Amino acid sequence: MGSKNKRKRFLENETFTNVIQPARQEVLDGFPLKANWSSFFNNDHPIVLELGCGKGEYTLALARKNPDINYVGIDIKGARFWRGAKTALEEKLPNVAFLRSQIELIDLLFGTDEVSEIWITFPDPQIKYGRTKHRMTNPEFLKKYHQVLKPGGIVNLKTDSEFMHGYTLGLLQGAGHEIIYAHHDIYRNSQTPEAVTATQTFYESQYLESGKAITYLKFRIRY
């Protein structure tokens, strides 16, 4: 994508009523929507997050199916989720928002027990050892997810990376977290929940066309 198109999308994002783009310092100083997202959606419906939402395909698909649940797609790259935000407005989906911020600030963006469920869809596996701290299922991230999730809240990890799947599965087992479902090739498993296979991102469809397996983990964080 050219810089001109990126700038156009950034400017358009600023006009979208479903896009929130706080400065990092604003989040550090006290984000006004933390523990107060019900005021943004004007209801007390459950909140579900998609972390690293990209174009927002999962956020939109889930929001269409579940109008009584609020969905927030989070990504630092606003030019990516521009498409999702624009589509949500065009379709008049009131239960969709997009938040431009770093995932590591999640505990400053949402209050304790404010989130019902988290989806992590096709994150960068950060395979190199020196990048472990950036893996979105490392112990520090899990602690932050646990803080914002309601008791019994669910985390879903869908990825094409066997490394990411194996790393996370081993981490969960070693720490005693509750694994609800795990499979390394969901489209070849008849027991896979329909909600997991019914929605495909753009990149996921490409992975499938090339014969790449898609993995899935559903778990609860226990401390």
C-alpha positions in Angstrom: 0.0 0.0 0.0 1.4 3.4 -1.0 2.0 6.2 1.5 -0.7 8.3 -0.1 -3.3 5.6 0.4 -2.2 5.1 4.0 -2.5 8.8 4.7 -5.9 8.9 3.1 -7.1 6.0 5.3 -5.6 7.5 8.5 -7.5 10.8 7.8 -10.7 8.9 7.1 -10.3 6.9 10.3 -10.4 10.2 12.2 -13.9 10.8 10.9 -15.2 7.4 11.8 -17.4 7.3 14.9 -16.5 3.7 15.6 -12.7 4.3 15.7 -10.8 5.2 18.8 -7.2 6.3 18.5 -5.7 7.4 21.8 -2.1 8.6 22.0 0.1 6.3 24.0 0.6 9.0 26.7 -3.2 9.3 27.0 -3.5 5.6 27.8 -0.6 5.8 30.3 -2.1 8.8 32.0 -5.6 7.3 32.4 -7.7 6.1 29.4 -11.2 7.5 29.9 -13.0 4.4 28.4 -11.2 2.0 30.7 -13.9 0.2 32.8 -16.4 2.5 31.0 -16.8 0.9 27.6 -20.5 0.6 28.2 -20.7 4.3 27.8 -19.3 4.0 24.3 -21.7 1.3 23.2 -24.6 2.7 25.3 -25.4 -0.7 26.7 -24.1 -3.3 29.1 -23.7 -6.1 26.6 -20.7 -8.5 26.9 -17.4 -7.2 25.3 -15.3 -9.4 23.0 -11.9 -8.4 21.7 -10.0 -9.4 18.6 -6.3 -8.7 19.2 -4.2 -7.9 16.1 -7.5 -7.7 14.2 -5.9 -6.7 10.8 -8.8 -5.8 8.4 -11.3 -6.7 11.1 -12.8 -9.6 9.2 -13.4 -11.7 12.3 -14.7 -8.8 14.3 -17.3 -8.0 11.6 -18.3 -11.6 11.1 -18.9 -12.2 14.8 -20.7 -8.9 15.2 -23.1 -9.7 12.4 -24.0 -13.1 14.1 -24.2 -11.8 17.6 -25.9 -8.3 17.8 -26.2 -8.5 21.6 -22.4 -8.7 22.0 -20.0 -5.8 21.5 -16.9 -6.4 19.6 -13.6 -4.3 19.7 -10.9 -5.0 17.1 -7.5 -3.8 18.3 -4.5 -3.2 16.0 -1.7 -0.7 15.9 -2.0 -0.4 12.1 -5.0 1.8 11.5 -4.6 1.6 7.7 -5.4 -2.1 8.1 -8.6 -1.9 10.1 -9.8 1.1 8.1 -11.6 -1.5 5.8 -13.4 -3.1 8.8 -14.4 0.2 10.3 -15.8 1.5 7.1 -17.7 -1.7 6.4 -19.2 -1.6 9.9 -20.5 1.9 9.3 -21.8 1.0 5.9 -23.7 -1.9 7.4 -24.8 0.1 10.4 -23.4 -2.3 12.9 -23.7 -0.5 16.3 -21.8 -3.3 18.2 -18.4 -2.8 16.5 -15.5 -0.6 17.4 -11.9 -0.4 16.4 -9.1 0.7 18.7 -5.7 1.7 17.5 -3.2 0.9 20.2 -0.5 -1.6 21.3 -1.7 -4.9 22.6 0.6 -4.7 25.6 -1.5 -1.8 26.9 -4.6 -3.9 27.1 -4.7 -3.7 30.9 -4.7 0.1 30.7 -7.4 0.1 28.0 -9.9 -2.1 29.7 -10.9 -2.4 33.3 -10.7 -5.5 35.6 -13.4 -8.1 34.6 -14.6 -5.9 31.7 -14.1 -8.3 28.9 -15.9 -11.6 28.3 -13.8 -13.2 25.6 -10.6 -12.7 23.6 -9.8 -13.8 20.0 -6.2 -13.8 18.8 -6.2 -14.5 15.1 -3.1 -15.3 13.2 -0.6 -13.4 15.3 3.1 -13.1 14.3 4.6 -16.2 16.1 7.8 -14.3 16.9 9.8 -17.5 16.4 13.3 -16.1 17.4 14.1 -16.5 21.1 14.9 -12.8 21.5 11.3 -12.1 20.4 9.7 -14.2 23.1 8.4 -11.1 25.0 6.4 -10.1 21.9 4.6 -13.4 21.6 0.9 -12.7 22.3 0.5 -15.7 24.5 3.6 -15.3 26.6 3.1 -15.4 30.4 3.1 -11.6 30.7 0.4 -11.2 28.1 -1.6 -14.0 29.7 -1.5 -12.1 33.1 -2.9 -9.0 31.4 -5.6 -11.0 29.6 -6.6 -12.5 33.0 -6.9 -9.1 34.5 -9.3 -7.7 32.0 -11.3 -11.0 31.5 -14.4 -11.7 33.6 -14.1 -14.9 35.8 -14.4 -17.8 33.4 -13.6 -15.7 30.4 -12.4 -17.4 27.3 -9.3 -16.9 25.1 -9.2 -18.3 21.5 -6.0 -18.6 19.5 -6.3 -19.4 15.8 -3.1 -19.6 13.9 -1.3 -21.2 10.9 1.9 -21.5 13.0 2.5 -24.9 14.4 5.3 -23.2 16.5 2.8 -20.7 18.0 0.3 -23.5 18.7 2.8 -25.8 20.3 4.5 -23.0 22.3 1.1 -21.9 23.7 -0.2 -25.4 24.4 3.0 -26.3 26.3 2.8 -23.1 28.3 -0.8 -23.6 29.2 -0.2 -27.2 30.3 2.9 -26.3 32.3 1.2 -23.5 34.1 -2.0 -25.4 34.9 -4.4 -23.3 32.8 -7.6 -24.9 31.5 -7.5 -26.1 28.0 -11.0 -26.4 26.6 -10.2 -27.4 23.1 -7.0 -27.9 21.1 -6.4 -29.2 17.6 -3.5 -28.7 15.1 -5.6 -29.1 11.9 -9.2 -27.8 12.5 -10.5 -28.2 9.0 -9.7 -31.9 9.1 -11.4 -32.5 12.4 -15.2 -33.1 12.4 -15.4 -32.1 16.1 -14.1 -28.5 15.5 -16.7 -25.9 16.7 -18.6 -24.4 13.8 -17.9 -20.9 15.0 -14.2 -21.5 14.5 -14.4 -22.6 10.8 -17.4 -20.5 9.7 -15.3 -17.4 9.5 -12.1 -17.1 7.5 -9.8 -14.1 7.2 -8.3 -13.2 3.8 -4.9 -14.7 4.8 -6.5 -17.8 6.3 -8.2 -18.6 3.0 -4.8 -18.2 1.2 -3.2 -20.6 3.7 -5.9 -23.1 3.1 -5.6 -22.9 -0.6 -1.9 -23.7 -0.3 -2.7 -26.7 1.9 -1.5 -25.2 5.2 -3.0 -26.5 8.4 -4.9 -24.1 10.6 -4.6 -24.7 14.4 -6.9 -23.6 17.2 -6.8 -23.4 21.0 -9.6 -22.4 23.4 -8.6 -21.9 27.0 -9.2 -20.3 30.3 -6.4 -18.6 32.3 -6.2 -19.9 35.8 -4.1 -18.3 38.6 
